[in-house]
């Protein structure tokens, strides 16, 4: 299955108000140490009296304790709406429309998702980034129908995790289990608000682990796959084990229709916990890096290296002056394990390193010249990470920005700034004239020397942006407002 196909059929699980209305028309209608009143482990099942006095198992007692920790999240946001035909110069000429592009109208949109209380004392709620991204207001509704305005503590698009906070008493929180202990075949229960149907419970098993869908290119993916039925509106809800512990946060589904076909994906709690702690502490994630490029060790490559198996990832490049270079990592090294975890792909290694904090150490078991050895690398700051335009400024929504790479510098050795890595068709960035491959070296007449400075300059402007752009062999100023 191609990545293009995956991107089309993987669906985030927040549901808009318009979709919710259509659905009803068609139907005819943190860690235990910080949790204030976190629920302790609950018996997996209870025996209930059945027909003819026979005992039958039931999840009802466990769910009675767990469900108050799962909340409904309603967001409102202003979105720009414009007839896409007005972007077509031929259409404008044929129908006599004005040559200049029309400014899009702003309309208020609503969406519904789910969340989980993970710290009752402090009112922390964990959910998906895509549930609250671009939200102007966020409301959290509890199982007892109390409703509160929520404060956005922080969000991380690359893992699709966000943390909210509400001021409320008598909250219940879920304990976060160690998701690394999950096994394929374990029973799990999904709780959320599919299509706005609050406190809906479905059950299934863990169908797979370590899934990477490719839906968030450049993101950090290590999904739990489950056949527990999850649908739009389940985003940010709870995937719990039979002890009533949180093991995952439902994030997206594989579907041709947008509805459940038994293939859903959840963010493991070990990832969610790590990201949440940084969002609470810093408001953002300080992503780690060691400064290597690499690839998977496929059978052909393994044979070329004289290896009998394909375990590990091959280092193809070590960036100069990077933490890996300082630790002695070399090109052609084969990384077999990181901090005791066996490496099966380069993406897995990237996930492990990217979720560590700057200053942490990672022990890499490597194979060099057929001889195993261990190298310790101190994780550095990820200066190479891409930035999503929509998180910086609405005028840049739909574009992603990255440091100027070596390929771009070959066309001009004096290039500095950030390069436009991608631009979505008909997005705000596209309408404002940005193109893939543009190099931005000034924002509002201030020099840009990397992603960090671009984020500060573009994010600080609440009005227009004056960009100086290197495009091909030329240069231009682009004023967007």
Residue pairs with C-beta under 8 A, 6 or more apart in sequence:
3 214
3 217
6 213
6 214
6 215
6 254
7 214
7 215
9 254
9 255
9 256
10 213
10 215
10 252
10 253
10 254
10 255
11 232
11 252
11 253
11 255
11 258
12 128
12 130
12 160
12 235
12 251
12 252
13 113
13 128
13 192
13 230
13 231
13 232
13 233
13 234
13 235
13 236
13 250
13 251
13 252
13 253
14 111
14 112
14 113
14 128
14 130
14 131
14 232
14 233
14 235
14 236
15 23
15 111
15 112
15 113
15 194
15 195
15 196
15 231
15 232
15 233
16 109
16 110
16 111
16 112
17 109
17 110
17 111
17 112
19 195
19 232
20 112
20 195
20 196
20 233
23 195
23 196
24 195
30 118
30 119
30 124
30 176
30 273
30 276
30 277
30 280
31 176
31 273
32 38
32 175
32 176
34 119
34 121
34 122
35 118
35 119
35 120
35 121
35 173
35 174
35 175
36 119
36 120
36 121
36 122
36 171
36 173
37 120
37 121
37 171
37 172
37 173
38 118
38 119
38 120
38 172
38 173
38 174
38 175
39 65
39 66
39 69
39 172
39 173
39 174
39 175
39 244
40 175
41 175
41 243
41 244
41 245
42 61
42 62
42 65
42 66
42 243
42 244
43 61
43 62
43 243
44 62
44 242
44 243
45 57
45 58
45 59
45 62
45 242
46 57
46 58
46 59
46 60
46 61
46 62
47 55
47 56
47 57
47 58
48 55
48 56
48 57
48 58
48 60
49 55
49 56
50 56
59 189
59 201
59 203
59 242
62 242
62 243
62 244
63 189
63 191
63 201
65 172
65 244
66 174
66 189
66 191
66 238
66 240
66 244
67 143
67 191
67 199
67 201
68 142
68 143
68 144
68 172
69 116
69 117
69 171
69 172
69 173
69 174
69 238
70 114
70 115
70 116
70 117
70 143
70 174
70 191
70 192
70 199
70 237
70 238
71 114
71 115
71 116
71 117
71 125
71 140
71 141
71 142
71 143
72 112
72 113
72 114
72 115
72 140
72 141
72 193
72 196
72 198
73 112
73 113
73 114
73 115
73 125
73 127
73 131
73 132
73 138
73 139
73 140
73 141
73 150
73 164
73 236
74 110
74 111
74 112
74 138
74 139
74 141
75 110
75 111
75 112
75 113
75 131
75 132
75 135
75 136
75 137
75 138
75 139
76 108
76 109
76 110
76 135
76 136
76 137
77 108
77 109
77 110
77 111
77 134
77 135
77 136
78 106
78 107
78 108
78 109
78 136
79 106
79 107
79 108
79 109
79 134
80 104
80 105
80 106
80 394
80 428
81 104
81 105
81 106
81 107
82 102
82 104
82 105
82 431
84 426
85 91
86 92
86 97
86 101
86 102
87 101
87 426
87 431
89 99
91 97
92 98
92 99
93 99
101 431
104 428
104 431
111 131
112 193
112 196
112 233
113 127
113 128
113 131
113 132
113 192
113 193
113 233
113 234
113 235
113 236
113 237
114 127
114 131
114 191
114 192
114 193
114 233
114 234
114 235
114 236
114 237
114 238
114 250
115 125
115 126
115 127
115 131
115 140
115 164
115 236
115 237
116 125
116 126
116 127
116 174
116 236
116 237
116 238
116 246
116 249
117 123
117 124
117 125
117 171
117 172
117 173
117 174
118 124
118 125
118 126
118 173
118 174
118 176
118 246
118 276
119 173
120 171
120 172
120 173
122 165
123 165
123 166
123 167
123 168
123 171
124 153
124 163
124 164
124 165
124 276
124 280
125 140
125 150
125 163
125 164
125 165
125 166
126 161
126 162
126 163
126 164
126 236
126 249
126 272
126 276
127 161
127 162
127 163
127 164
127 235
127 236
127 249
128 160
128 161
128 162
128 235
128 236
128 249
128 251
128 267
129 155
129 156
129 157
129 159
129 160
129 161
129 162
130 160
130 235
130 251
131 162
131 235
131 236
132 138
132 152
132 155
132 162
132 164
133 155
133 157
133 162
133 390
133 391
134 390
134 394
134 397
135 152
137 149
138 149
138 150
138 152
138 164
139 147
139 148
139 149
139 150
140 147
140 148
140 149
140 150
140 164
140 166
141 147
141 198
142 148
142 168
142 171
143 198
143 199
146 168
148 166
148 167
148 168
149 166
150 164
150 165
150 166
151 164
151 165
151 166
152 162
152 163
152 164
153 162
153 163
153 164
153 165
153 279
153 280
153 283
154 162
154 163
154 278
154 279
154 280
154 282
154 283
154 284
154 285
155 161
155 162
155 163
155 279
156 162
156 275
156 278
156 279
156 284
156 285
157 216
157 219
157 388
157 391
158 216
158 218
158 219
158 220
158 285
158 287
158 354
158 385
159 219
159 220
159 267
159 271
159 272
159 275
159 285
159 355
160 216
160 219
160 251
160 267
161 249
161 267
161 271
161 272
161 275
161 276
161 279
162 236
162 279
163 276
163 279
163 280
174 238
174 240
174 244
174 245
174 246
175 244
175 245
175 246
176 245
176 246
176 269
176 272
176 273
177 241
177 243
177 245
177 246
177 247
177 269
178 269
178 270
179 224
179 247
179 248
179 268
179 269
179 270
179 271
180 268
180 270
182 206
182 209
182 224
182 241
182 247
182 268
183 206
183 209
184 205
184 206
184 207
184 208
184 209
185 205
185 206
186 205
186 206
186 241
187 203
187 204
187 205
187 241
187 242
188 203
188 204
188 205
188 206
188 226
188 228
188 239
188 240
188 241
188 242
188 247
188 248
189 201
189 202
189 203
189 228
189 239
189 240
189 241
189 242
190 201
190 202
190 203
190 204
190 226
190 228
190 229
190 230
190 234
190 237
190 238
190 239
190 250
190 264
190 266
191 199
191 200
191 201
191 237
191 238
191 240
192 200
192 230
192 233
192 234
192 235
192 236
192 237
192 238
192 250
193 199
193 200
193 233
193 234
193 237
194 200
194 229
194 230
194 231
194 232
194 233
194 234
195 231
195 232
195 233
196 233
197 233
200 234
202 228
202 229
202 230
203 228
204 226
204 227
204 228
204 229
204 262
205 226
205 227
205 228
206 224
206 225
206 226
207 225
207 226
207 227
207 263
208 224
208 225
209 224
209 225
210 222
210 223
210 344
210 348
211 221
211 222
211 223
211 224
211 225
211 265
212 221
212 222
212 223
212 345
212 347
213 221
213 223
213 252
213 254
213 265
214 221
215 221
215 252
218 385
218 386
218 400
220 271
220 350
220 351
220 354
220 355
221 347
221 351
222 267
222 268
222 271
222 348
222 351
223 251
223 265
223 266
223 267
223 268
224 239
224 247
224 248
224 265
224 266
224 267
224 268
225 263
225 264
225 265
226 239
226 248
226 264
226 265
226 266
227 262
227 263
227 264
228 239
228 264
229 260
229 262
229 264
230 237
230 250
230 253
230 260
230 264
231 253
231 259
231 260
232 258
232 259
234 250
234 264
235 250
235 251
235 252
236 249
236 250
237 249
237 250
238 246
238 249
238 250
239 246
239 247
239 248
239 249
239 250
239 266
240 246
240 247
241 247
246 269
247 266
247 268
247 269
248 266
248 267
248 268
248 269
248 272
249 266
249 267
249 269
249 272
250 264
250 265
250 266
251 265
251 266
251 267
252 264
252 265
253 260
253 261
253 263
253 264
253 265
254 261
254 263
254 264
254 265
255 261
255 263
271 351
271 355
274 355
275 285
275 355
278 284
278 285
278 286
278 357
279 285
286 357
286 358
286 381
286 382
287 354
287 381
287 382
287 385
288 353
288 354
288 355
288 356
288 357
288 358
288 360
288 379
288 380
288 381
288 382
289 322
289 323
289 353
289 354
289 379
289 380
289 381
289 382
289 383
289 384
289 385
290 322
290 323
290 324
290 327
290 329
290 353
290 362
290 377
290 379
290 380
291 318
291 319
291 322
291 323
291 324
291 325
291 380
292 315
292 316
292 317
292 318
292 319
292 322
292 324
292 329
293 315
293 316
293 317
293 319
294 313
294 314
294 315
294 316
294 317
294 335
294 346
294 349
295 301
295 313
295 314
295 316
295 346
296 310
296 313
296 314
296 345
296 346
296 347
297 305
297 307
297 310
297 311
297 312
297 313
297 314
297 334
298 310
299 310
301 310
301 314
302 308
302 309
302 310
305 314
305 332
305 334
306 370
307 334
307 367
311 336
311 342
311 343
311 344
312 334
312 335
312 336
312 343
312 344
312 367
313 334
313 335
313 343
313 345
313 346
313 348
313 349
314 332
314 333
314 334
314 335
314 346
315 324
315 329
315 330
315 331
315 332
315 333
315 334
315 335
316 331
317 331
318 324
318 325
318 329
318 330
318 331
319 325
322 380
323 377
323 378
323 379
323 380
324 377
326 378
327 375
327 376
327 377
327 378
328 375
329 364
329 366
329 375
329 377
330 368
332 368
333 366
333 367
333 368
334 366
334 367
334 368
335 343
335 349
335 364
335 365
335 366
336 342
336 343
336 365
336 366
336 367
336 372
337 343
337 364
337 365
338 349
338 352
338 353
338 362
338 363
338 364
338 365
339 352
339 362
339 363
340 363
341 348
341 352
343 349
343 352
352 362
353 362
353 379
354 382
356 362
356 379
357 379
358 379
358 380
358 381
359 378
359 379
360 378
360 379
361 376
361 377
361 378
361 379
362 376
362 377
362 379
363 374
363 375
363 376
364 374
364 375
364 376
364 377
365 372
365 373
365 374
366 372
366 373
366 374
366 375
383 403
383 450
383 451
383 452
384 402
384 403
384 451
385 402
385 451
386 400
386 401
386 402
386 421
386 451
387 400
387 401
387 402
387 418
387 451
387 454
387 455
388 399
388 400
389 396
389 397
389 398
389 399
389 400
389 401
389 428
389 429
389 458
390 396
390 397
390 398
390 428
392 454
392 455
392 458
392 459
393 458
393 459
393 461
393 465
394 428
395 428
395 429
395 432
395 464
395 465
395 480
395 481
396 428
396 429
396 432
396 434
396 458
396 465
397 427
397 428
397 429
398 423
398 424
398 427
398 428
398 429
398 430
399 420
399 421
399 422
399 423
399 424
399 427
399 429
399 430
399 434
400 420
400 421
400 422
401 418
401 419
401 420
401 421
401 440
401 451
401 454
402 418
402 419
402 421
402 451
403 418
403 419
403 450
403 451
404 415
404 416
404 417
404 418
404 419
404 439
405 419
408 415
408 419
408 437
408 439
409 415
411 473
412 470
415 439
415 441
415 470
416 441
416 447
416 448
416 449
417 439
417 440
417 441
417 442
417 447
417 448
417 449
417 450
417 454
417 470
418 439
418 440
418 448
418 450
418 451
418 454
419 437
419 438
419 439
419 440
420 429
420 434
420 435
420 436
420 437
420 438
420 439
420 440
421 436
422 436
423 429
423 430
423 434
423 435
423 436
424 430
432 478
432 480
433 478
433 480
434 478
435 471
437 471
437 472
438 469
438 470
438 471
439 469
439 470
439 471
440 448
440 454
440 467
440 468
440 469
441 447
441 448
441 468
441 469
441 470
442 448
442 466
442 467
442 468
443 454
443 457
443 458
443 461
443 465
443 466
443 467
444 457
444 461
444 465
444 466
445 466
445 468
446 457
447 453
448 454
448 457
458 465
463 481
464 479
464 480
464 481
465 479
465 480
465 481
466 477
466 478
466 479
467 477
467 478
467 479
467 480
468 475
468 476
468 477
468 478
469 475
469 476
469 477
469 478
